[in-house]
Amino acid sequence: MNSPIKTIIFNFSALLVVIGAVLYLTQWLYAPYLFALGTAGVAIVYFTLPYQQLDFRRRRLHRFNIFAAILMIVASALMFKHRTEWVLCLTIAALLQLYTAFVTPKDK
């Protein structure tokens, strides 16, 4: 999968995650499915990123993203069980992704 397709999948999946989380608060029946679909897209993008050629710092940040994807999958499972801990998992995942977005060094 090439980079523009991954970017489109990631952006669409992130949008589904946000929409699913917001609609879950309104008790819409299909909100967990939207959230799960978005989480699957984000996880697929993170799991398929190559990391062998990365330096130590970028590998560490890649592991943070992988951990955030796993937390989002757990949040999705908690949504289906109607547990409120999904908010905590999603918050930690969002903080990890935010940290990674700001700390990732820019290419020249």
VEXBAMI-576225 format. One line per field, with one value per residue: x, y, z of N, C-alpha, C in turn; residue in three letters. Coordinates in steps of 0.02 Angstrom, whole numbers, plus 50000, padded with zeros to 5 digits. Example, Ala and Ser with C-alpha at 12.3 -4.5 7.8 and 13.67 -1.06 7.14 Angstrom:
BEGIN
n.px: [50660;50642]
n.py: [49716;49888]
n.pz: [50390;50354]
ca.px: [50615;50684]
ca.py: [49775;49947]
ca.pz: [50390;50357]
c.px: [50660;50645]
c.py: [49835;50002]
c.pz: [50390;50394]
r: [ALA;SER]
//
This chain:
BEGIN
n.px: [50042;50031;50091;49999;49874;49872;49868;49743;49659;49693;49651;49511;49476;49509;49416;49299;49319;49309;49177;49106;49136;49077;48943;48914;48896;48771;48694;48669;48629;48716;48839;48953;48995;49037;49143;49224;49255;49327;49433;49491;49540;49635;49722;49766;49839;49941;50000;50053;50153;50320;50463;50594;50702;50710;50775;50826;50745;50632;50584;50543;50439;50356;50321;50244;50135;50086;50049;49949;49856;49820;49761;49651;49582;49548;49466;49362;49311;49267;49166;49069;49032;48966;49032;49107;49241;49300;49320;49431;49532;49530;49565;49697;49756;49737;49816;49943;49955;49949;50065;50161;50138;50184;50316;50383;50518;50540;50565;50699]
n.py: [49942;50108;50273;50387;50321;50261;50376;50429;50325;50329;50460;50455;50350;50404;50506;50428;50371;50482;50525;50409;50404;50523;50504;50393;50445;50498;50388;50315;50174;50115;50172;50111;50025;50109;50169;50056;50018;50130;50123;50003;50038;50137;50060;49965;50047;50092;49969;49924;50010;50033;50000;49963;50037;50147;50265;50257;50344;50368;50238;50215;50308;50252;50134;50191;50234;50110;50056;50148;50116;49987;50018;50088;49986;49910;50004;50006;49876;49888;49979;49903;49821;49908;49980;50107;50131;50145;50275;50316;50234;50281;50414;50404;50345;50449;50549;50491;50485;50620;50667;50597;50655;50786;50769;50696;50704;50818;50787;50843]
n.pz: [50000;49955;50005;49987;49986;50112;50189;50156;50202;50338;50375;50347;50432;50557;50562;50568;50694;50780;50751;50788;50926;50972;50934;51011;51135;51123;51129;51012;50915;50819;50838;50906;50806;50702;50769;50792;50660;50617;50709;50670;50544;50578;50656;50561;50474;50561;50598;50478;50442;50390;50490;50500;50446;50526;50645;50820;50897;50816;50806;50936;50946;50851;50917;51018;50943;50900;51024;51056;50957;50998;51120;51072;51010;51122;51184;51092;51109;51240;51221;51155;51258;51337;51437;51537;51538;51416;51383;51455;51399;51267;51287;51336;51224;51131;51188;51177;51038;51008;51072;50997;50872;50889;50929;50834;50726;50592;50419;50315]
ca.px: [50000;50074;50081;49936;49816;49874;49847;49670;49630;49702;49607;49442;49467;49510;49351;49251;49330;49280;49104;49082;49140;49026;48875;48903;48871;48700;48663;48649;48640;48770;48900;49011;49018;49076;49205;49265;49279;49380;49490;49523;49578;49694;49768;49797;49890;49998;50033;50086;50207;50386;50502;50661;50751;50703;50823;50800;50692;50571;50557;50508;50376;50314;50293;50191;50076;50060;50015;49888;49808;49795;49715;49590;49546;49519;49411;49307;49282;49231;49105;49020;49008;48932;49071;49129;49314;49323;49340;49500;49577;49532;49602;49769;49777;49740;49874;50002;49958;49965;50136;50198;50132;50224;50386;50413;50559;50521;50617;50723]
ca.py: [50000;50167;50324;50425;50279;50256;50441;50433;50277;50354;50518;50432;50310;50450;50539;50380;50364;50541;50522;50354;50422;50574;50475;50346;50484;50508;50321;50289;50102;50094;50210;50069;49996;50161;50175;49997;50022;50180;50097;49952;50073;50168;50006;49936;50094;50091;49904;49912;50058;50002;50031;49935;50086;50205;50270;50236;50389;50356;50172;50224;50342;50203;50091;50229;50231;50041;50050;50188;50077;49933;50049;50104;49922;49895;50051;49982;49817;49912;50011;49851;49794;49964;49999;50176;50135;50159;50345;50318;50205;50326;50474;50387;50336;50514;50584;50461;50506;50692;50672;50573;50703;50845;50753;50666;50752;50831;50773;50903]
ca.pz: [50000;49950;50056;49982;50004;50185;50216;50147;50248;50406;50386;50349;50493;50614;50561;50594;50766;50813;50743;50829;50997;50987;50929;51066;51192;51111;51134;50947;50914;50775;50853;50918;50743;50669;50807;50779;50592;50617;50747;50629;50492;50609;50676;50501;50450;50607;50597;50414;50429;50397;50544;50502;50428;50569;50700;50886;50919;50776;50825;51000;50931;50816;50968;51050;50899;50904;51089;51050;50917;51040;51168;51037;51001;51187;51193;51051;51142;51299;51197;51141;51322;51371;51495;51530;51537;51349;51381;51480;51348;51209;51307;51337;51154;51099;51214;51147;50968;51008;51088;50939;50817;50902;50942;50775;50690;50523;50369;50280]
c.px: [50045;50050;50017;49874;49814;49850;49771;49635;49634;49655;49534;49428;49467;49444;49296;49258;49298;49204;49074;49083;49087;48956;48862;48875;48796;48661;48637;48671;48702;48836;48960;49038;49059;49144;49252;49294;49336;49443;49527;49566;49641;49745;49802;49851;49951;50036;50071;50141;50274;50427;50574;50715;50750;50758;50788;50741;50627;50542;50518;50441;50328;50283;50238;50127;50045;50021;49949;49835;49779;49746;49649;49549;49513;49460;49350;49272;49242;49166;49050;48992;48973;48966;49096;49204;49342;49348;49413;49549;49584;49571;49677;49795;49784;49801;49939;50010;49975;50039;50179;50195;50176;50299;50421;50453;50537;50580;50636;50709]
c.py: [50062;50221;50364;50385;50271;50320;50448;50386;50302;50412;50498;50392;50354;50488;50492;50370;50422;50539;50467;50370;50474;50545;50423;50382;50499;50443;50295;50216;50081;50131;50165;50037;50046;50169;50116;49997;50073;50157;50044;49985;50105;50115;49975;49982;50092;50025;49891;49963;50023;50038;50007;49988;50147;50206;50255;50279;50376;50287;50176;50258;50296;50154;50126;50227;50161;50032;50090;50150;50019;49960;50067;50041;49901;49941;50030;49922;49839;49947;49959;49820;49847;49980;50070;50184;50149;50230;50352;50291;50251;50389;50461;50378;50403;50554;50556;50483;50580;50703;50652;50624;50764;50830;50724;50718;50759;50816;50838;50900]
c.pz: [50000;49999;50047;50002;50080;50218;50212;50196;50320;50421;50391;50413;50555;50619;50588;50669;50804;50809;50786;50903;51015;50984;50983;51127;51184;51113;51068;50942;50875;50787;50868;50854;50702;50703;50793;50709;50586;50653;50706;50574;50520;50627;50615;50475;50495;50603;50532;50397;50437;50450;50545;50489;50474;50622;50766;50907;50881;50791;50890;50988;50893;50866;51007;51008;50900;50969;51088;51010;50958;51092;51135;51023;51066;51201;51152;51083;51204;51279;51185;51204;51364;51438;51484;51529;51467;51343;51404;51429;51288;51226;51309;51266;51118;51124;51185;51074;50962;51023;51028;50882;50827;50909;50880;50737;50617;50476;50333;50207]
r: [MET;ASN;SER;PRO;ILE;LYS;THR;ILE;ILE;PHE;ASN;PHE;SER;ALA;LEU;LEU;VAL;VAL;ILE;GLY;ALA;VAL;LEU;TYR;LEU;THR;GLN;TRP;LEU;TYR;ALA;PRO;TYR;LEU;PHE;ALA;LEU;GLY;THR;ALA;GLY;VAL;ALA;ILE;VAL;TYR;PHE;THR;LEU;PRO;TYR;GLN;GLN;LEU;ASP;PHE;ARG;ARG;ARG;ARG;LEU;HIS;ARG;PHE;ASN;ILE;PHE;ALA;ALA;ILE;LEU;MET;ILE;VAL;ALA;SER;ALA;LEU;MET;PHE;LYS;HIS;ARG;THR;GLU;TRP;VAL;LEU;CYS;LEU;THR;ILE;ALA;ALA;LEU;LEU;GLN;LEU;TYR;THR;ALA;PHE;VAL;THR;PRO;LYS;ASP;LYS]
//
